[in-house]
Amino acid sequence: MPIVTIQQGPRTVEQKRELVEKVTKAFVEALEVPAESVYVFVQEFQPESWGVAGKLTADR
């Protein structure tokens, strides 16, 4: 049972729907497992909750 966690900034429901579908398909093809066994968790962080190169993303 593959478990995938994706950490990212906020996205629309449509974007997350497409992402989950494509990630699941990749695991099905690469590992030859049924789609029903692939779990995908999307964890979102607001721009003020993470940083890059020493600066909050909200300040970039």
N, CA, C and O of each residue as an XYZ file, in Angstrom:
240
protein
N       0.848     -1.173      0.000
C       0.000      0.000      0.000
C       0.898      1.241      0.000
O       1.424      1.608      1.051
N       1.084      1.886     -1.133
C       1.857      3.123     -1.172
C       1.100      4.255     -0.481
O      -0.108      4.420     -0.651
N       1.846      5.021      0.298
C       1.308      6.214      0.941
C       2.179      7.382      0.512
O       3.391      7.379      0.730
N       1.554      8.382     -0.102
C       2.266      9.533     -0.639
C       1.816     10.779      0.118
O       0.617     11.005      0.285
N       2.764     11.585      0.575
C       2.444     12.852      1.202
C       3.038     13.974      0.360
O       4.234     13.976      0.066
N       2.203     14.916     -0.020
C       2.623     16.062     -0.812
C       2.467     17.297      0.059
O       1.379     17.575      0.564
N       3.551     18.035      0.231
C       3.516     19.272      1.007
C       3.682     20.423      0.034
O       4.609     20.438     -0.775
N       2.774     21.386      0.118
C       2.788     22.478     -0.850
C       2.040     23.681     -0.306
O       1.423     23.625      0.758
N       2.108     24.777     -1.062
C       1.300     25.948     -0.773
C      -0.121     25.697     -1.245
O      -0.392     24.697     -1.910
N      -1.017     26.590     -0.908
C      -2.427     26.413     -1.274
C      -2.643     26.292     -2.785
O      -2.018     27.004     -3.571
N      -3.523     25.396     -3.170
C      -3.930     25.195     -4.556
C      -5.454     25.049     -4.592
O      -6.087     24.849     -3.555
N      -6.026     25.148     -5.766
C      -7.468     24.986     -5.893
C      -7.841     23.517     -5.773
O      -6.996     22.634     -5.925
N      -9.100     23.270     -5.503
C      -9.589     21.888     -5.428
C      -9.379     21.182     -6.767
O      -9.021     20.004     -6.794
N      -9.594     21.881     -7.864
C      -9.406     21.280     -9.184
C      -7.959     20.856     -9.388
O      -7.696     19.777     -9.918
N      -7.010     21.705     -8.967
C      -5.591     21.370     -9.103
C      -5.229     20.167     -8.246
O      -4.483     19.292     -8.684
N      -5.753     20.121     -7.032
C      -5.463     18.983     -6.156
C      -6.095     17.708     -6.691
O      -5.500     16.634     -6.596
N      -7.265     17.813     -7.239
C      -7.935     16.654     -7.822
C      -7.075     16.056     -8.944
O      -6.863     14.844     -8.999
N      -6.585     16.923     -9.832
C      -5.745     16.471    -10.941
C      -4.420     15.888    -10.430
O      -3.949     14.868    -10.933
N      -3.834     16.535     -9.441
C      -2.575     16.059     -8.872
C      -2.727     14.663     -8.285
O      -1.914     13.780     -8.556
N      -3.766     14.464     -7.482
C      -4.000     13.159     -6.859
C      -4.225     12.095     -7.931
O      -3.716     10.980     -7.815
N      -4.975     12.428     -8.960
C      -5.228     11.481    -10.041
C      -3.931     11.073    -10.741
O      -3.703      9.891    -10.999
N      -3.084     12.059    -11.045
C      -1.844     11.767    -11.778
C      -0.813     11.051    -10.910
O      -0.095     10.178    -11.399
N      -0.731     11.404     -9.644
C       0.194     10.711     -8.744
C      -0.233      9.257     -8.583
O       0.603      8.354     -8.612
N      -1.524      9.033     -8.415
C      -2.042      7.669     -8.296
C      -1.715      6.872     -9.549
O      -1.251      5.735     -9.459
N      -1.954      7.457    -10.714
C      -1.675      6.771    -11.983
C      -0.196      6.409    -12.089
O       0.137      5.319    -12.554
N       0.692      7.303    -11.668
C       2.125      7.027    -11.728
C       2.494      5.828    -10.852
O       3.297      4.989    -11.261
N       1.916      5.742     -9.656
C       2.202      4.613     -8.780
C       1.631      3.314     -9.334
O       2.262      2.261     -9.239
N       0.448      3.391     -9.907
C      -0.167      2.203    -10.516
C       0.728      1.669    -11.632
O       0.965      0.464    -11.717
N       1.223      2.557    -12.483
C       2.062      2.149    -13.607
C       3.440      1.672    -13.158
O       3.936      0.654    -13.642
N       4.060      2.406    -12.232
C       5.430      2.083    -11.824
C       5.511      0.848    -10.926
O       6.432      0.041    -11.055
N       4.556      0.706    -10.026
C       4.608     -0.381     -9.050
C       3.647     -1.521     -9.351
O       3.657     -2.551     -8.677
N       2.821     -1.325    -10.367
C       1.829     -2.332    -10.743
C       0.950     -2.725     -9.558
O       0.768     -3.905     -9.258
N       0.412     -1.701     -8.892
C      -0.497     -1.909     -7.771
C      -1.865     -1.366     -8.167
O      -1.950     -0.511     -9.049
N      -2.938     -1.842     -7.537
C      -4.257     -1.293     -7.848
C      -4.401      0.133     -7.329
O      -3.850      0.475     -6.283
N      -5.133      0.956     -8.053
C      -5.340      2.351     -7.654
C      -5.924      2.445     -6.250
O      -5.618      3.379     -5.509
N      -6.755      1.488     -5.888
C      -7.397      1.505     -4.577
C      -6.401      1.377     -3.431
O      -6.741      1.667     -2.284
N      -5.181      0.950     -3.725
C      -4.190      0.776     -2.666
C      -3.294      1.997     -2.492
O      -2.459      2.020     -1.587
N      -3.450      3.009     -3.338
C      -2.599      4.196     -3.296
C      -3.301      5.301     -2.496
O      -4.386      5.755     -2.861
N      -2.666      5.720     -1.411
C      -3.187      6.801     -0.578
C      -2.349      8.048     -0.827
O      -1.121      7.994     -0.762
N      -3.006      9.173     -1.114
C      -2.312     10.434     -1.350
C      -2.842     11.470     -0.363
O      -4.040     11.752     -0.322
N      -1.937     12.029      0.425
C      -2.285     13.072      1.380
C      -1.679     14.384      0.902
O      -0.495     14.440      0.573
N      -2.476     15.424      0.864
C      -2.007     16.748      0.465
C      -2.037     17.640      1.703
O      -3.094     17.901      2.279
N      -0.867     18.094      2.091
C      -0.746     18.974      3.259
C      -0.372     20.361      2.737
O       0.651     20.531      2.074
N      -1.208     21.338      3.043
C      -0.979     22.686      2.536
C      -0.505     23.620      3.642
O      -0.926     23.522      4.794
N       0.383     24.527      3.253
C       0.923     25.518      4.170
C       0.654     26.899      3.605
O       0.879     27.144      2.420
N       0.183     27.788      4.432
C      -0.036     29.173      4.027
C       1.322     29.850      3.825
O       2.302     29.449      4.452
N       1.398     30.866      2.964
C       2.675     31.523      2.681
C       3.387     32.063      3.929
O       4.613     32.171      3.934
N       2.645     32.400      4.972
C       3.282     32.893      6.186
C       3.797     31.769      7.092
O       4.344     32.029      8.164
N       3.620     30.523      6.654
C       4.027     29.382      7.473
C       5.246     28.642      6.934
O       5.597     27.586      7.460
N       5.903     29.169      5.894
C       7.109     28.526      5.389
C       7.982     29.552      4.680
O       7.513     30.619      4.283
N       9.241     29.219      4.530
C      10.170     30.175      3.942
C      11.130     29.527      2.969
O      11.294     28.307      2.940
N      11.762     30.379      2.169
C      12.775     29.962      1.200
C      13.891     30.992      1.252
O      13.634     32.196      1.275
N      15.120     30.523      1.272
C      16.300     31.392      1.259
C      16.265     32.432      2.383
O      16.651     33.582      2.177
N      15.810     32.033      3.549
C      15.836     32.898      4.708
C      14.699     33.892      4.812
O      14.715     34.751      5.693
N      13.703     33.796      3.926
C      12.579     34.721      3.962
C      11.259     33.965      3.913
O      11.137     32.941      3.240
N      10.272     34.485      4.637
C       8.948     33.899      4.551
C       8.438     34.034      3.111
O       8.675     35.045      2.450
N       7.757     33.033      2.654
C       7.182     33.099      1.306
C       6.216     34.261      1.191
O       6.102     34.862      0.123
N       5.524     34.587      2.260
C       4.573     35.707      2.249
C       5.275     37.037      2.001
O       4.646     37.985      1.532
N       6.563     37.121      2.306
C       7.309     38.370      2.141
C       8.042     38.467      0.808
O       8.691     39.476      0.535
N       7.950     37.462     -0.001
C       8.694     37.451     -1.270
C       7.932     38.156     -2.355
O       8.408     38.243     -3.487
